[in-house]
């Protein structure tokens, strides 16, 4: 719309910055908010400002928290000898939902991606090494993704830990639960074979 | 995440209200903003507030504008004898981009959808009849969608206009430009046949 109001145009541009939102979706969102849900728009604006103001990184594990130390790190019931390294707070949430892990976490700032300027420094690996070398941690479980970047990240972490004499393990790669061999890709089956126990 | 910070949780909930955004996308957006684009989050909050504050409906055509009368309605170069009825400001924008229409617009507040509580009153049809009956308009072009609701809306508008002795036309339904008959659905071909000229 050539004669679209300026503040509407700005809103569409700002919405386009959201991941997975293109020009059409952004316009649809802006029109929807202004036509049908102005309260929702005000509420979203407040939620954004409040989150930016209050949410910070936990000083120990770098997940999102409103305190200095997050609830998981502050919980004395958790197994203090195990540290699970994940790429993002969402990955941490997924692991928590399994209910199969009782230890602590360390949340990386993403994964190695030199092309996008995410190198070893940006990942917070120095802080991970400090944390893992605190004398209490006995095992570091590396739970980064099984993508090329995730694997590279896992490799760098495992190397760093082994240099410092800290034991590290990697979560298993194999056939998913409920998976029929016929429909699983060959790479996964090859890994499941190699990692048999 | 059971122990997710409250303001992060609120942000995810507020983002879920956007059209086309589910639980997973909302979480991804919130994490992205907090991890990688806090400036973007602040900017989006400001854009939302500014849009809610400044964008209103044009008093003549009910499209979005920051003035009392929108730029299109205020333009003396536009053909004042033709009025095109569309469902949304996006539809108006699409028609404008064709460059094939020189007249004025009337933007409905959606389309008839009794199940969602959008009846004749909510659509702004009374205001449309007032506008169309101003003595200057010679033709009302009904450009609502060719969905069931859009068709019902077009029918109600055409009836109302005919009662008041105002001429109305409907945009043509037929085979799309560049469309090969073989791949066009039968309903469309049947209509293209019936509407041959």
Interface residues (C-beta under 8 A of the other chain):
Chain A: X1 X2 X3 X4 X5 X6 X7 X8 X10 X11 X13 X14 X15 X17 X18 X19 X20 X25 X27 X28 X29 X30 X31 X32 X33 X34 X35 X37 X38 X40 X41 X42 X43 X44 X45 X46 X47 X48 X49 X50 X51 X52 X53 X54 X55 X64 X65 X66 X70 X71 X72 X88 X89 X90 X92 X93 X96 X109 X110
Chain B: X1 X2 X3 X4 X5 X6 X7 X8 X10 X11 X13 X14 X15 X17 X18 X19 X20 X25 X27 X28 X29 X30 X31 X32 X33 X34 X35 X37 X38 X40 X41 X42 X43 X44 X45 X46 X47 X48 X49 X50 X51 X52 X53 X54 X55 X64 X65 X66 X70 X71 X72 X88 X89 X90 X92 X93 X96 X109 X110
